[in-house]
Amino acid sequence: MKRIFSGVQPTGNLHLGNYLGAIRNWVRLQQEFECIYCVVDLHAITVPQDPAELTASTREVAASLMASGIDPDQSILFNQSCVPQHAELAWVFNCVARLGWLNRMTQFKEKAGKNRENATVGLYSYPTLMASDILVYKATHVPVGEDQKQHLELTRDIAQAFNAMVGEDFFPLPEPQILGQATRVMSLRDGSAKMSKSDASDFSRITLTDDADAIMSKIKKAKTDPEPLPSEVEGLEDRPEARNLVSIFAALADRDEAGVLADFGGQGFGVFKPALAELAIEKLSPITGEMNRLMADPGYLDQILATGANKAYALARPIMAEVRQRVGFLGSSAG
Ligand code: TYM
């Protein structure tokens, strides 16, 4: 049996990388599988957050997911902190994972930057909480963008170590699902940097709250080189900005890069950029419209998340009870 789990941080507007690398695949998977989708507010506080903004972002991300097509009747949609078993299992995993494993995590190194001594302990142990998110449901498949691959390898290491400790195949070893044409969307200002919520420049990313004018101007201002587009995919080598825009086009149009270049090879960006912007507006503006509609009713969003949390809790609690018993904890978690 396949059980899907994935999560997204409520640390600002979702961008095109989140949408093409993850959310769109989540929507497609829910037709076939049991899916659990989580707004990971516990992860968000590994860096300082303004409480009111965190609350607003949690609702906004939930609205973006629903506007993108996550159906809360079909899938479970909730925010992480409402199901305490995530944090409970994370503690057990903190006592399974080794410092050496966490020291290898490139995302910690990037996020902590030069001032590592000042990073929170939560940021350092972020991946053990992620492992717990997945394994507290015994999820088997995890649809994510490419940047999460290393965290999923660690999740498998933790599952394996726990299984060895208790002497049985207790947890599945979850598989990453890195799907589609745009598994690593790059910044519009720099083809060597990932599109990210934390980039200081708003022009580096397209968000699901951007209107048509913003999308057009961001794409028109996107960094490119002076050459026309090649007719073959090989011609994109060493042209990171061109490759990024072509792969975004391919993902939005549900085609491959070769097909896009068959149409646009030989054309300059003066032709390609407006075509890409039109396509992005066509695909994203219905989502933005629906999101704004949902955001107007915060009570409804809160109720959806609370219902999702109850469903998630019903799945997590018995699994955590089995973990407690394997570890040797007396009694059961209160609540
Ligand atoms: P987060 O919030 O950074 O991103 C959410 C999802 O979007 C993908 N993504 C991208 N894909 C392509 N190109 C990009 N530029 C890009 N930027 C982000 C991410 O890969 C992710 O799939 N640690 C996770 C959240 C998390 C999680 C989990 C995921 C917490 N627990 C358990 C899976 C399973 C994160 O920070 O995602």
Residues whose N, C-alpha, C, O or C-beta is under 5 A from the ligand:
A	BS01	TYM	F5 S6 G7 V8 Q9 G17 N18 G21 A22 V40 M130 D133 V142 P143 V144 G145 E146 D147 Q148 A182 T183 R184 V185 M186 K194 M195
